[in-house]
Every structure is written in structure tokens, then in C-alpha cells.
């Protein structure tokens, strides 16, 4: 529970989303100086760098670019930071997925430089937050670093996002859906958010978290049909905004069980190939079971997750539903520093273990009803 009556809100200074917006990158970076330093997802590097050559040609600005090696570890952050220093960067531009963006934020904030975030998929709400999630070089979750400010600009080219692998889009939808349930838990328990030292939520935060759920249920299916063809429609734009901008309400509203489950799952090596949002999808089911959510609510959300092919059981994440794994997860989720304790009731090892078992049973039940098991 918070120990202040002060409410707080954090967000990027600017958010711009639309088709073809990456073509305006030089215009946006020139606001902060003539030398931009880019960190780009490794598998996107060649294509994005080629595009940047054309964008910066004939302008007064210059840029240097470096490929991201794959993990937000301190070794990678320090490597990129040294390159940015040598380049004499006036601003940092991070292009790619959540891990690349979090690395860019770490570099820019440490160097006290402006940061422009350019997601190439709508797979997480990482672009919107003033934090970086840090892992070991072996991909195990360490914790979060909270920055003194959010990005100076989040720039989303919806044409690029619509052409990203659909798996990323779906994972982003699951991650966004968790926002509603985690903000609601914090609202009920008066939990602390992630702005600065932690404050109460604004009413705007709660309202936008509800809008996230409404948009996902209303436009999610239509958006998936469109992105399966690589096209941009109003429904696609709505879900992109939902996944990236509105889903960022976790920072203003706080997280809870769903993301505690994600953090615990990173300790199971067999889940290493699953995406952030996929782990969170399963975490939503665990949270609903732990909260003893109304049957209609549980059925609606589990069926929705199944309809977009998101995991609702441990087995779908590649992990055995063994007692050893269940105990491992329950211990981490119920740990002293876990955000699961924000719930407005006592959270213990035993209650979490029961919720994990029930989540797997619930997931299997609805998978069978849907003919997917």
C-alpha cells in the first residue's frame, strides 16, 4: 500500500504513430543535434541501416549505427555505451523490440542524452516506460532499473509494425490485456506505481486501463486478420496504440501477479524461447485463479487468449507441469519482494501453488472445449 496521498503520472514527452513515420527520422533527431547514434535489432540491422542512409543523405545530420546482440545485460549495455561515446552522439535512437529499446534507454539515461524509441513491433509496452528490464547474459531475469524520465519521443511506423511477425503482435495484445487486471489489483489495494519513488494512480490511469481491455476485445480479431496480410487498418492502428501507448499504464498503475509470473518463468530454461507477452498471458490466467475471478470473466479472458493462440498452460510454454516446477514458480511468485503481494489479500506459497495448478487445469479445460488439445 502507498504511504502518500500524492498521485503521479509518467509518459513519453511525445508519441507519434502512423504509416511511413520512419521516413521522418532525420527531422526528429535533428531537434537534439546533428549526430544521432542508433542501436538496431541485429536481424533488422542491414535493412534499417540501408534505409537510414537514404533518410540522412543530403541533410546536415549524420548518424552511426550498431547492431544489438540479443540481451539486455550489463555487458551489452556497457559495450553499446562505449560506442556511443566514441561517436560523440547528441542523441540515442533505439530501433527494434523490447530488449533493444531497453538497452537504448539504459545507454541514453546513463549518458544523459535524449532518447528516441522506435519499436518495430507491437509486442510489448516497453517503449512507453521509464524503465529497463535487465537480464544476465544467459537470459535470466535480474530486475528493473528505473530511469529519471521517459523517452523524449516514441515513434511508431505502423506500416513496419503491421509487417512484423504476427506472433509479436499477439504477444503484445496479451501483455496489454494484463494491464487492465494488474492496474485493477493496484486500485483495489491502493498499491504503489512505478513513477519516481512510487505514488498513487491517477483516475486517468484506471480509465485508460479499462480502455485497453475494451479495445482488445472490440478490435483485436479484426486487427489480427489485417496484420496477417501485412496491411494497416483503423483496427490495426487501435491495437498498436493499445499495445504500446495504452499498455504503458502499467507504469502509472503498477503491476501484480501476471508479471510476477513472467519474472518467475524466466528461471525455467525451457521457457527461454517464449516471448515476454506469452509468459504474461499465462500469468493472467494465474492471476485470475488466485483472485477467484468471477466465472464469466475467467471464461471470457481464457477463451480470448486461446483465440489469439496465446499460452494458457505451462505446457504451452514448453515447461513440464511437474511438482518441482510448480514449487519453483510458487516460491518465486510468493517471494518477499514479489509484486504479487500488491493484491488486496494475503498471498502465500500455498495460495500461489494452488493458483498455478488451477491455471493449468483451467487452461486445459478450455483448450479441450475449443478443440485445441
N, C-alpha and C positions, 0 to 999 in steps of 0.2 A: 504494500500500500504506500502511496505517496505521502510525504511529510510536509507538503506545501499546498496552498490553495492556488498557486500560480499556474496558469495554463500556458502552453507553448506550442509553436508550430514551426517546422522547418521545411524548406523546399528549395529546389534549384532557383537561381536568380531568374533564369529564363528557360522555357520549354517550347521547342518548335518541332512540329511534326507535320510531314506532308511528302508527297511524291517528288523525287528529284532534289531534295534539300541538300544532299551531299555535294551537289554542284556548286553550292554557295559557301563551301568551307573556307576558302581564302578570305572571303568577305567577313566571315565570323572571326577567324583567327587574327586578322589584321587589326581588330579592335584592341588587342592586347600586345601587339608588337609585330615586328617583321619576321621573326624566326619562330616557327612552330616545330615542336617535337612530337612525333606520332609514335605511339605504341599500338601495334596492329596484331590481331589474332594471326598465329603462324600460318594456318591454312588459307587465310584470306590475304596474306601479305602481298603476294605478287599482283593480284588483281586490283587491290585498293591502291597500292603504290603506283601502279601504271595510271590509274585514274587521277591520282594526285598530281602526277607530272603534268597532265593536261590542265588541271584546275589552276595550278600555280604558274604555268607558263605565261610569260608576258606581264606578270604582276610585279609589284615592288616587294612582295613577300617571298621568303624561301622556307624550306622545310627539310627536316631529316626524319627518317622513319626506321623503326626497329621492330622485328617480329617478336611476339610473345611466345615463350617456350612451353606454357601449358599449366602452370600452377602459381597461385598467389602465395609464394613462400618468401621469407625474408631474403634468401639468396637471390631470387629473381628480382625482387624489388630493388635491392642494392645494385644489381647488375644494370638494370634499366636506368636507375638514378645517375650512375656514373656516366652513362652515355648522354643523358640529357644535360648534365653539367658541361661535358666536353662540347656539346653542340651549342652552348650558350642560349638555351631556349628561353623565349619570352612567355610561352605558354605550353601546356601539355595537352595533347589530344589523344584520347583512348578510343580505339575503334575495335569493336568485336563483341564477345559475350561477357558474362558477368565477371569472370576471373580476370580477363584483360582490363575491364573497366575498373575493378577494384585495385589492380596493380597501378594503373594510371593515377587513380586518386591518391594512393599512398605516395607515389613519386611527387606529384604536384603539391600535396599538402606538406610534405617534408621539406620541399624546396621553396615553399610559399609562393607558388606560381598559380596563375589562373588555370582552370581545368575545364575542358570541353569533353563531354561524354557523347560518343556516337555508337549506340547499340546497333548491331547488325541483325539482331533477332529480338523477339519479344518474349524471351524465355524466363526473365526474372525482373524484379523491380530494383535491381542493383543500381541502375543508372540514376535513380532518383534520390538515393540515400546518402547521408553524410557518414558512411562507414565503409570499411573494407573487411571482408571475412578472410582470415588468414589460415593457411594450411601448412603442413610440413611438406617437404619435397616428395614424400611418399603419400601425399593426398589425404592425410588425416587432419580433421578439423582441430585448430588450436583455439581460436576465439575471434572476437571482433575488435577492430581498432576504430574508435570514434573520432571523427575529424571535427575541426572547429567550424567548418562551414560545408554547405552543399556545393554542388557543381555550379560554375558560372553559367554554363549553358548545357542543356541536354538537347541534342539534335538528332531527330529520328527521321530517316528517309524511309517512308512507308513502302516504297517500291522494293527496296532492298530487304526489308523485314518480311514482306509477303513472299519473297522468293527463298527465304531461309528454309531449312528442313522443317517440315510440319511438326516433327517431334518436339522441336524447340517451342513452337507456338503453343502446343498443347501443354507442355510443362509450365509455360508462363501462365496459362489460364489456371492451372491448379495452384500455382504459387499465389496468384492474385486472389483466388477464392479463399485461401487461408486467411487473408487479411480481414475479411468480414468476421470470421469466427474468433480470431485472436484479438482483434480490437474489441469485440463484444465482451470477451472474457475480461479484458482490462477495464472496460467500462463498468462491469458489474462489481469488480473487486477494487476499483479505483487504483489500478496498477500504474506504475511509472512508465513513461515513454522513453524514447532514445534521443530526445533533443537536449543537448548540453548535459547537465548533471541529472536530468530526468525530471519531468513535470507531469501535470495532469493533461488530459486530452482536451482539445477544443471540441465544441459541438460540430464544427465543420468536419473534423476528422471522422467522427462517428457517422455523420450523414454520408460522407464520401465512401466510407467502408461499405455501407448499405448499398450505395450505387454500384459498387464493384460487383456484388452478387447479382443485382438486377440486370446489369449489362451482360454478364457472363451467361446467365440463363436465357436472356432475350435474344442475344446476337451471336453467341458462341458457335452454335451449329452452322449458322449461315456463313460466319467468318471462316470456319474450317473448310467449307466447300469452296470458298473463293480462293483461299491460300493454297488449296490442293491443286489449283490451276495457276498459281502464281500471280493472281490479279488482285487489285486493290478496290474494295467497295467501301461504302459507308460503314457496313458491319465490321469489316476488317479494321478500319480506322478506329472504330469504337473499342474493339478488343485490344488493339495495340495501345491505345491510351489507357485502357483498363489495366493491362499487364504491366506497363512501365510507369505511368504517372500516378494513376489512382491506387495501384497496388502498393505504391510507396507510402501509403498511410500507415504501414507497419511501424515506420519510424516515429510518426506522430501519435500512434495509438498503442504501440507496444506489441510484442509477440507473446506466444504462450506455448501450448503443448505441441502444436503441429511442427513448429520449428525446433522445439526441444527434441522431438523425434528425429528430425533431419540430422541434427548435430550428433545424436547417438548413433544413427545409422552409418555415419562416416567412419565409425570404429569397426564396422564389419567389412573386411576387404572385398567380400563377394558383391557388395553393393557399389563398388567403386566405379562401375561403368554406367550407373544410372545418374540422371540429371538431378539438379537441386529440386526443381519443381516436382519431379517424380517421387522423390523421398517425402516431400512435403504433402503430396497427395495422400500417401499412406498415413502421414501424420494427422491429416484432417480426420480420417476415419477413427484413429486412436483417440483424438481429442473428443469427438462426438460421443464415443463409447465411454470415455472417462467422465464426461459431463452428463451422462444419461440423457442425451438429447431426445426430444420427442420422436416417436417412431416415424411420423410423416417426414420430418426434417432429415432424419438419418437416411431414410429410403430415397428421398429426393436427391440428396447430395452424393450418396454412394452410387446410385444409378447414373447420375450426371458424370461422375468420374469414370465410370465404366464406359459410358457412351463416347467419351473422348479418349478412351484407351489409356487412362492413367492407372497406376498400380493401386490396388485396394487390399493387397495381402503382401506379406513378407516374401512369399514365393515368387510373386511377380517382380520383386526387386532383386531376385536371384539368391535370396538367403533362405536357408532351411528354417522351418518353424520349430526348431528344437528348443528344449527347455534351456539349454545353455545359452542360445541366442536371445531367447525371451528374457532370461535373468540378466544377461549383459545389458540389454536395452533398458530394462526396467530400472536397473541400478543407476545408469547414466541419466535417464529422464527424471528420476526422482532425487537426483543428487542435490546437495545443499544449494548450489549456485544455479540450478536449472530454472529457466523461465516458466516451467510448468507450475511452479509454486505461486504464480500470479493468480491462478484460479481461485474463485471465492469459496473454496472448501479445502480440507486437508488432503494433500497429495502425498502418498507414501509408496514405498516399493511395492507393497501388496496391491494397492489400488491400480497402480500403473501396470503391473503384471497382468492383472485381470482385464484391464482395458486392451492390452496388446493381444491377449488371447481372444477376446471378444471381437476385436477389429478383424482378426484373421477369419474367425468364424462368420462374421457378418459379410466380409468381402467375398468369401467363397459362396455363401448362400445366394447373394445377388448375382454373382458371376454365373452360377448354375441356372438361375432364373432367366438370365439373359442369353443362355446358350453359349457362353464363352468359357466354360470349364468342362 
